[in-house]
Amino acid sequence: MWIGGVRVVILDRENRVLLVRQSHEGKDIWMLPGGAIEGHENAAEAAIREVREETSLEIRIGPMLWHVEEVSETRGQRFVNIFLAEAADGEAVLGSDPEFDSEHQVLREMRYFAREEIPALEHVYPDALREDMWKVIGHEYTGHSVFKLRPN
């Protein structure tokens, strides 16, 4: 059975991307805001909800940049839809994950990163943030396909 998730690319006026730092399995990972698609919602609705929970921003969903699939013996069948969106209202403030109590929150920090800063980050998800994303949103990519397979 497939488990679905979403991640959202949000750029500020200086063309920096908003990332949140989460702690998972003993390491910190900088990633796009997002999370799981719940049973009652579609991917766009999940993206709006997840960004609101993690950043307090209200967003307008734009195009889907990627649909990433992973089939793994350990993690099962998963997919993540990665959208481009714009902030519509609010100020970016680090939120919380309602699935965890205050002592077990995974969100640690939030900030905007310039394209040049991301390659220096040790752990970043998705890896496309290092270069491919910038080419896609800058229309530098020819033959862009929204479908990607994540190696397991």
C-alpha positions as CSV (number, residue, x, y, z in Angstrom):
1,M,0.0,0.0,0.0
2,W,1.3,3.4,-1.0
3,I,2.0,6.1,1.7
4,G,1.8,9.6,0.3
5,G,3.5,12.8,1.4
6,V,4.1,16.4,0.2
7,R,6.9,18.9,0.3
8,V,6.6,22.6,-0.7
9,V,9.1,25.0,-2.3
10,I,8.4,28.5,-1.1
11,L,10.7,31.3,-2.2
12,D,11.0,34.8,-0.7
13,R,11.5,38.1,-2.6
14,E,15.3,37.5,-2.6
15,N,14.8,34.1,-4.3
16,R,15.8,32.1,-1.2
17,V,14.0,28.9,-0.4
18,L,12.4,28.2,3.0
19,L,13.7,25.1,4.8
20,V,12.9,23.6,8.1
21,R,15.5,21.6,10.2
22,Q,14.1,18.4,11.6
23,S,15.7,15.9,13.9
24,H,15.2,12.3,12.8
25,E,17.0,9.1,14.0
26,G,19.8,11.1,15.6
27,K,20.6,13.5,12.8
28,D,19.4,16.9,11.7
29,I,18.0,17.2,8.1
30,W,17.2,20.5,6.4
31,M,14.1,19.9,4.2
32,L,11.2,21.6,2.5
33,P,8.2,22.0,4.7
34,G,5.7,19.2,4.3
35,G,4.6,15.9,5.6
36,A,2.0,13.1,5.2
37,I,-1.2,13.2,3.2
38,E,-4.1,12.4,5.6
39,G,-6.9,10.1,4.6
40,H,-9.5,12.9,4.1
41,E,-7.4,15.2,1.9
42,N,-5.7,15.5,-1.5
43,A,-2.0,16.4,-2.0
44,A,-2.6,20.1,-2.5
45,E,-4.8,20.3,0.7
46,A,-2.1,18.4,2.6
47,A,0.6,20.8,1.4
48,I,-1.4,23.8,2.5
49,R,-2.1,22.2,6.0
50,E,1.5,21.1,6.5
51,V,3.0,24.4,5.6
52,R,0.6,26.2,8.0
53,E,1.5,23.8,10.8
54,E,5.3,24.1,10.3
55,T,5.6,27.7,9.3
56,S,2.4,29.6,10.0
57,L,2.3,30.7,6.4
58,E,-0.8,30.6,4.2
59,I,0.2,29.6,0.7
60,R,-1.2,29.3,-2.9
61,I,-0.2,26.1,-4.5
62,G,1.5,26.3,-7.9
63,P,2.7,23.6,-10.2
64,M,3.9,20.2,-9.1
65,L,7.7,20.0,-9.6
66,W,8.2,16.3,-8.9
67,H,6.4,13.1,-8.0
68,V,9.0,11.0,-6.3
69,E,8.4,7.3,-5.8
70,E,10.3,4.9,-3.5
71,V,9.9,1.2,-3.2
72,S,12.0,-0.2,-0.4
73,E,12.0,-3.4,1.6
74,T,12.4,-1.5,4.8
75,R,10.3,1.6,4.2
76,G,7.6,0.1,1.9
77,Q,6.0,2.0,-1.0
78,R,6.1,5.8,-0.6
79,F,5.6,8.8,-2.8
80,V,6.1,12.5,-2.2
81,N,4.6,15.3,-4.4
82,I,6.8,18.4,-4.4
83,F,5.0,21.6,-5.2
84,L,6.0,25.1,-6.0
85,A,3.9,27.6,-4.0
86,E,3.9,31.2,-3.0
87,A,3.3,32.8,0.4
88,A,-0.2,34.4,0.4
89,D,-0.4,35.6,4.0
90,G,1.3,35.5,7.3
91,E,4.9,35.7,8.6
92,A,7.1,32.7,8.6
93,V,7.4,31.4,12.2
94,L,8.5,27.9,13.3
95,G,5.5,25.9,14.1
96,S,5.0,22.4,15.6
97,D,4.0,19.0,14.5
98,P,0.6,18.1,16.1
99,E,1.5,14.4,16.0
100,F,4.1,14.9,18.8
101,D,3.8,16.4,22.3
102,S,6.0,19.3,23.3
103,E,8.9,17.1,24.5
104,H,9.1,15.1,21.3
105,Q,8.9,17.8,18.6
106,V,11.1,17.1,15.5
107,L,11.0,20.7,14.2
108,R,14.2,22.5,15.3
109,E,14.7,25.6,13.2
110,M,13.4,27.4,10.0
111,R,15.2,29.8,7.7
112,Y,15.5,30.9,4.1
113,F,18.6,29.7,2.2
114,A,20.1,31.2,-1.0
115,R,21.0,28.8,-3.8
116,E,24.7,29.1,-3.0
117,E,24.2,28.1,0.7
118,I,22.5,24.8,0.2
119,P,25.4,22.7,-1.1
120,A,27.2,23.3,2.2
121,L,24.4,21.6,4.2
122,E,25.4,18.1,5.3
123,H,21.9,16.6,5.2
124,V,19.2,18.0,2.9
125,Y,16.0,16.5,1.5
126,P,15.3,16.2,-1.3
127,D,18.7,16.2,-2.8
128,A,17.3,18.1,-5.8
129,L,17.5,21.2,-3.6
130,R,21.3,21.3,-4.2
131,E,21.0,22.1,-8.0
132,D,18.0,20.5,-9.9
133,M,15.3,22.5,-8.2
134,W,16.9,25.8,-9.1
135,K,17.2,24.8,-12.8
136,V,13.6,23.7,-12.9
137,I,12.1,26.8,-11.3
138,G,14.5,29.0,-13.4
139,H,13.4,27.2,-16.6
140,E,17.0,26.2,-17.3
141,Y,16.1,22.5,-17.5
142,T,15.1,21.0,-20.9
143,G,13.2,17.8,-20.9
144,H,12.1,18.1,-17.2
145,S,10.0,15.2,-16.1
146,V,7.9,15.4,-12.9
147,F,8.5,11.7,-12.2
148,K,11.5,10.6,-10.2
149,L,12.5,7.4,-8.5
150,R,14.2,7.6,-5.1
151,P,17.0,5.1,-4.7
152,N,16.5,2.9,-1.7
